[in-house]
Amino acid sequence: MMGRLVSIVGNAGVGKTTLARLMSQRFGLALGIEQHVERPFQARFAADRRYALANQLDYLLLRAEQERHLRSQPQGGVQDGGLDLDFHIFTQLFYRKGYLEQDEYLLCERLYRQMRLALPTPELVVWLQAPLDVIAARFRRRGRPLEIAALDDLAALDALLAEWLLPLPSPPVLRLDAAQDDPGFAAGLAQLEMILNQR
């Protein structure tokens, strides 16, 4: 039997990794995080956009591998982002910005569709939402040594999130207000606990 999977999605810097770690600790879920520094093409892509395809293929494969591992755990798991976010948001963004050619984008899409056919979709998608000015302030503060998304991309990322998630039913999409300065996600965790206990 496969464990359930929760995917935390949202704009860059909104708090996905923080919430995923907190959920893992509080609910005993296995944790899958982005590992952006450890990926083989991430730094090369940041320096040279010709590595966009290799970077995206690596991330799509990583996320599918993470999903399979997390679902193999009896308690289930939680991801910051995930396979769907990496395709619908970042692959789309890089295509629209010209980092991926059309044939390269279509290759990513084929891979994503085949992996999603082989893996069930997450049981719950938690969409962290906050105004763009709040997200921009957090993005500036987080100080990651390696960033692929830029401050100028945040509005486009918000639009892509809405394009992907608004047509989906609620649940499995739970919109969570992340606008308040609440690093412990106290209100959100209480709401998530109720939802997870019902499933």
C-alpha contacts under 8 A as a table, 3 or more apart, distances in Angstrom:
res1	aa1	res2	aa2	distance
1	M	72	S	7.92
1	M	74	P	7.88
2	M	71	R	5.04
2	M	72	S	5.67
2	M	73	Q	7.39
2	M	74	P	7.04
2	M	76	G	7.57
3	G	70	L	7.21
3	G	71	R	4.39
3	G	72	S	6.14
3	G	73	Q	5.90
3	G	74	P	5.23
3	G	75	Q	5.90
3	G	76	G	4.00
3	G	77	G	7.22
4	R	71	R	6.10
4	R	75	Q	7.49
4	R	76	G	4.64
4	R	77	G	6.52
4	R	122	P	7.13
4	R	123	E	6.16
5	L	67	E	7.53
5	L	70	L	7.13
5	L	71	R	6.49
5	L	76	G	5.72
5	L	77	G	5.05
5	L	78	V	5.77
5	L	79	Q	7.80
5	L	122	P	4.96
5	L	123	E	5.66
5	L	124	L	6.82
6	V	77	G	6.33
6	V	78	V	4.64
6	V	79	Q	6.41
6	V	122	P	5.69
6	V	123	E	6.14
6	V	124	L	4.88
6	V	125	V	5.87
6	V	126	V	7.35
7	S	78	V	5.77
7	S	79	Q	4.95
7	S	80	D	6.23
7	S	81	G	5.94
7	S	82	G	6.29
7	S	122	P	6.37
7	S	124	L	6.39
7	S	125	V	4.82
7	S	126	V	6.16
8	I	16	K	5.66
8	I	17	T	7.99
8	I	19	L	7.62
8	I	20	A	6.71
8	I	78	V	7.38
8	I	79	Q	6.03
8	I	80	D	4.94
8	I	81	G	5.26
8	I	82	G	7.72
8	I	125	V	5.96
8	I	126	V	4.81
8	I	127	W	6.22
8	I	128	L	7.29
9	V	16	K	6.29
9	V	80	D	6.58
9	V	81	G	4.85
9	V	82	G	7.73
9	V	85	L	6.63
9	V	125	V	6.95
9	V	126	V	6.01
9	V	127	W	4.97
9	V	128	L	6.22
10	G	14	V	6.40
10	G	16	K	6.79
10	G	81	G	7.55
10	G	127	W	5.49
10	G	128	L	5.01
10	G	129	Q	6.48
10	G	158	D	7.81
10	G	161	L	7.02
11	N	14	V	5.59
11	N	128	L	7.68
11	N	129	Q	7.72
11	N	135	I	7.38
11	N	154	L	6.79
11	N	157	L	6.14
11	N	158	D	6.17
11	N	161	L	7.68
12	A	15	G	7.95
12	A	135	I	7.41
12	A	139	F	6.70
12	A	149	A	7.23
12	A	154	L	7.00
12	A	157	L	7.89
13	G	16	K	7.40
13	G	135	I	6.05
13	G	136	A	7.56
13	G	138	R	5.64
13	G	139	F	4.56
13	G	142	R	7.09
14	V	128	L	6.78
14	V	129	Q	7.37
14	V	130	A	7.17
14	V	135	I	5.47
14	V	138	R	6.81
14	V	139	F	7.47
14	V	178	A	7.08
15	G	18	T	5.24
15	G	19	L	6.17
15	G	128	L	7.53
15	G	178	A	7.68
16	K	19	L	5.35
16	K	20	A	6.10
16	K	80	D	5.17
16	K	81	G	6.95
16	K	128	L	7.29
17	T	20	A	5.03
17	T	21	R	6.13
17	T	33	I	6.82
17	T	79	Q	7.97
17	T	80	D	5.08
18	T	21	R	5.30
18	T	22	L	6.25
18	T	183	P	7.72
19	L	22	L	5.01
19	L	23	M	6.03
19	L	80	D	7.91
19	L	184	G	7.86
19	L	185	F	6.87
20	A	23	M	5.14
20	A	24	S	6.12
20	A	31	L	7.10
20	A	33	I	7.93
20	A	78	V	6.02
20	A	79	Q	6.14
20	A	80	D	5.65
21	R	24	S	5.07
21	R	25	Q	6.25
21	R	31	L	6.95
22	L	25	Q	5.15
22	L	26	R	6.00
22	L	184	G	7.54
23	M	26	R	5.12
23	M	27	F	5.59
23	M	28	G	7.43
23	M	29	L	6.87
23	M	78	V	7.34
23	M	189	L	7.25
24	S	27	F	5.61
24	S	28	G	5.16
24	S	29	L	4.42
24	S	30	A	6.00
24	S	31	L	5.90
24	S	77	G	7.43
24	S	78	V	6.72
25	Q	28	G	5.53
25	Q	29	L	7.13
26	R	29	L	8.00
27	F	193	E	7.88
28	G	75	Q	6.91
29	L	75	Q	5.76
29	L	76	G	5.61
29	L	77	G	4.54
29	L	78	V	6.19
30	A	70	L	6.04
30	A	73	Q	7.02
30	A	75	Q	7.14
30	A	76	G	6.17
30	A	77	G	4.24
30	A	78	V	6.24
31	L	70	L	7.29
31	L	77	G	5.71
31	L	78	V	5.29
31	L	79	Q	6.10
32	G	66	Q	6.17
32	G	67	E	7.97
32	G	70	L	7.25
32	G	77	G	7.33
32	G	78	V	6.19
32	G	79	Q	4.62
32	G	80	D	6.74
33	I	79	Q	5.74
33	I	80	D	5.37
33	I	81	G	7.76
34	E	80	D	6.65
34	E	81	G	7.47
35	Q	38	E	5.47
35	Q	39	R	6.61
36	H	39	R	5.58
36	H	42	Q	6.70
36	H	146	L	7.44
37	V	42	Q	7.08
37	V	43	A	7.55
37	V	145	P	7.92
37	V	146	L	6.68
39	R	42	Q	5.65
39	R	43	A	8.00
39	R	58	D	7.81
40	P	43	A	7.43
40	P	44	R	7.89
40	P	55	N	7.81
41	F	44	R	5.15
41	F	45	F	5.90
41	F	51	Y	6.70
41	F	54	A	6.59
41	F	55	N	5.04
41	F	58	D	7.70
42	Q	45	F	5.12
42	Q	46	A	6.23
42	Q	55	N	6.02
42	Q	148	I	7.78
43	A	46	A	5.04
43	A	47	A	6.39
43	A	146	L	7.04
44	R	47	A	5.18
44	R	48	D	5.81
44	R	49	R	7.94
44	R	51	Y	6.36
45	F	48	D	4.93
45	F	49	R	5.15
45	F	50	R	6.83
45	F	51	Y	4.68
45	F	52	A	5.70
45	F	55	N	6.71
45	F	148	I	7.90
46	A	49	R	6.72
46	A	146	L	7.70
46	A	147	E	7.38
46	A	148	I	5.98
48	D	51	Y	6.18
49	R	52	A	5.44
49	R	99	Y	5.90
50	R	53	L	7.34
50	R	99	Y	7.13
51	Y	54	A	5.38
51	Y	55	N	6.01
52	A	55	N	5.13
52	A	56	Q	6.13
52	A	94	F	7.55
52	A	99	Y	6.05
52	A	100	L	6.31
53	L	56	Q	5.20
53	L	57	L	6.12
53	L	100	L	6.41
53	L	104	E	6.43
53	L	105	Y	7.92
53	L	108	C	7.89
54	A	57	L	5.26
54	A	58	D	6.10
55	N	58	D	5.16
55	N	59	Y	6.25
56	Q	59	Y	5.06
56	Q	60	L	6.10
56	Q	86	D	7.81
56	Q	91	T	6.65
56	Q	108	C	7.30
57	L	60	L	5.20
57	L	61	L	6.16
57	L	108	C	6.48
58	D	61	L	5.25
58	D	62	L	6.01
59	Y	62	L	4.90
59	Y	63	R	6.06
59	Y	83	L	7.89
59	Y	86	D	7.13
60	L	63	R	5.28
60	L	64	A	6.28
60	L	83	L	5.75
60	L	86	D	6.62
60	L	87	F	7.21
60	L	111	L	7.91
60	L	112	Y	6.86
61	L	64	A	5.15
61	L	65	E	6.10
62	L	65	E	5.10
62	L	66	Q	6.05
63	R	66	Q	4.90
63	R	67	E	6.11
63	R	82	G	5.51
63	R	83	L	4.92
64	A	67	E	5.08
64	A	68	R	6.33
64	A	83	L	6.12
64	A	115	M	6.79
64	A	119	L	7.79
65	E	68	R	5.22
65	E	69	H	6.25
66	Q	69	H	5.08
66	Q	70	L	5.99
67	E	70	L	5.14
67	E	71	R	6.02
67	E	82	G	7.98
67	E	119	L	7.90
68	R	71	R	5.29
68	R	72	S	6.25
68	R	119	L	7.57
69	H	72	S	5.11
69	H	73	Q	6.90
70	L	73	Q	5.48
70	L	76	G	5.79
70	L	77	G	4.90
70	L	78	V	7.50
71	R	74	P	7.35
71	R	76	G	5.34
71	R	77	G	6.52
72	S	76	G	7.24
73	Q	76	G	5.23
73	Q	77	G	7.25
79	Q	82	G	5.97
81	G	84	D	7.67
81	G	85	L	5.53
81	G	86	D	7.08
82	G	85	L	5.38
82	G	86	D	6.11
83	L	86	D	5.24
83	L	87	F	6.36
83	L	112	Y	7.67
84	D	87	F	5.28
84	D	88	H	5.86
84	D	89	I	7.96
85	L	88	H	5.29
85	L	89	I	5.37
85	L	90	F	7.00
86	D	89	I	5.72
86	D	90	F	5.09
86	D	91	T	6.21
87	F	90	F	5.87
87	F	91	T	4.84
87	F	92	Q	6.60
87	F	108	C	7.66
87	F	109	E	7.40
87	F	112	Y	6.93
88	H	91	T	6.33
88	H	92	Q	5.76
88	H	160	L	7.27
88	H	161	L	7.75
88	H	164	W	6.62
89	I	92	Q	5.30
89	I	93	L	5.94
89	I	157	L	6.48
89	I	160	L	5.80
89	I	161	L	6.55
90	F	93	L	4.91
90	F	94	F	6.08
90	F	157	L	7.98
91	T	94	F	5.28
91	T	95	Y	6.18
91	T	105	Y	7.12
91	T	108	C	7.56
92	Q	95	Y	5.14
92	Q	96	R	6.16
92	Q	105	Y	7.82
92	Q	160	L	7.89
93	L	96	R	5.16
93	L	97	K	6.12
93	L	156	A	7.49
93	L	157	L	7.23
93	L	160	L	7.89
94	F	97	K	5.04
94	F	98	G	6.19
94	F	99	Y	5.09
94	F	100	L	5.88
95	Y	98	G	5.15
95	Y	99	Y	5.71
95	Y	100	L	4.60
95	Y	101	E	6.51
95	Y	102	Q	7.21
95	Y	105	Y	6.29
96	R	99	Y	7.64
96	R	100	L	7.88
97	K	100	L	7.76
98	G	101	E	6.44
100	L	104	E	5.72
100	L	105	Y	5.89
101	E	104	E	5.17
101	E	105	Y	6.16
102	Q	105	Y	5.06
102	Q	106	L	6.15
103	D	106	L	5.05
103	D	107	L	6.18
104	E	107	L	5.03
104	E	108	C	6.39
105	Y	108	C	5.12
105	Y	109	E	6.21
106	L	109	E	4.86
106	L	110	R	6.13
107	L	110	R	5.15
107	L	111	L	6.30
108	C	111	L	5.16
108	C	112	Y	6.08
109	E	112	Y	5.03
109	E	113	R	6.06
110	R	113	R	5.24
110	R	114	Q	6.21
111	L	114	Q	5.28
111	L	115	M	6.16
112	Y	115	M	5.17
112	Y	116	R	6.06
113	R	116	R	5.13
113	R	117	L	6.17
114	Q	117	L	5.10
114	Q	118	A	6.41
115	M	118	A	5.08
115	M	119	L	6.14
116	R	119	L	4.98
116	R	120	P	6.59
116	R	121	T	7.01
117	L	120	P	7.16
122	P	125	V	6.53
123	E	172	P	6.18
124	L	171	P	7.05
124	L	172	P	4.68
124	L	173	V	6.06
124	L	174	L	7.28
125	V	171	P	7.99
125	V	172	P	5.85
125	V	173	V	4.68
125	V	174	L	6.12
126	V	173	V	5.89
126	V	174	L	4.84
126	V	175	R	6.01
126	V	176	L	6.67
127	W	173	V	6.79
127	W	174	L	5.95
127	W	175	R	4.75
127	W	176	L	5.86
128	L	175	R	6.18
128	L	176	L	4.96
128	L	177	D	6.06
128	L	178	A	5.63
129	Q	175	R	6.90
129	Q	176	L	6.10
129	Q	177	D	5.21
129	Q	178	A	5.37
129	Q	179	A	6.80
130	A	134	V	6.40
130	A	135	I	6.42
130	A	177	D	6.31
130	A	178	A	5.30
130	A	179	A	4.39
131	P	134	V	5.42
131	P	135	I	6.40
131	P	179	A	6.63
132	L	135	I	5.01
132	L	136	A	5.95
132	L	154	L	7.17
132	L	155	A	7.00
133	D	136	A	5.05
133	D	137	A	6.23
134	V	137	A	5.22
134	V	138	R	6.37
134	V	179	A	6.65
135	I	138	R	5.14
135	I	139	F	5.97
135	I	154	L	7.93
136	A	139	F	4.95
136	A	140	R	6.21
136	A	151	L	6.62
136	A	154	L	7.34
137	A	140	R	5.26
137	A	141	R	6.33
138	R	141	R	5.01
138	R	142	R	6.11
139	F	142	R	5.55
139	F	143	G	7.57
139	F	151	L	7.31
140	R	143	G	6.50
140	R	151	L	7.86
144	R	147	E	6.38
147	E	150	A	7.05
149	A	153	D	6.17
149	A	154	L	7.80
150	A	153	D	5.22
150	A	154	L	7.14
151	L	154	L	5.75
152	D	155	A	7.10
153	D	156	A	5.34
153	D	157	L	6.11
154	L	157	L	5.02
154	L	158	D	6.19
155	A	158	D	5.10
155	A	159	A	6.34
156	A	159	A	5.08
156	A	160	L	6.20
157	L	160	L	5.06
157	L	161	L	6.15
158	D	161	L	5.14
158	D	162	A	6.35
159	A	162	A	5.20
159	A	163	E	6.16
160	L	163	E	4.97
160	L	164	W	6.16
161	L	164	W	5.22
161	L	165	L	5.87
161	L	166	L	7.95
162	A	165	L	5.25
162	A	166	L	5.28
163	E	166	L	6.17
163	E	167	P	7.49
164	W	167	P	6.84
164	W	168	L	7.65
165	L	168	L	5.33
165	L	173	V	7.54
166	L	169	P	7.92
168	L	172	P	7.88
168	L	173	V	6.87
169	P	172	P	6.17
169	P	173	V	6.25
170	S	173	V	4.61
170	S	174	L	5.99
171	P	174	L	5.77
176	L	188	G	6.66
177	D	180	Q	7.51
177	D	188	G	7.81
178	A	181	D	7.82
178	A	182	D	7.77
178	A	185	F	7.93
182	D	185	F	5.33
182	D	186	A	7.00
185	F	188	G	5.17
185	F	189	L	5.89
186	A	189	L	5.39
186	A	190	A	6.40
187	A	190	A	5.29
187	A	191	Q	6.39
188	G	191	Q	5.15
188	G	192	L	6.08
189	L	192	L	4.94
189	L	193	E	5.97
190	A	193	E	5.13
190	A	194	M	6.55
191	Q	194	M	5.36
191	Q	195	I	6.47
192	L	195	I	5.04
192	L	196	L	6.00
193	E	196	L	5.20
193	E	197	N	6.05
194	M	197	N	5.23
194	M	198	Q	6.45
195	I	198	Q	5.25
195	I	199	R	6.69
196	L	199	R	5.27
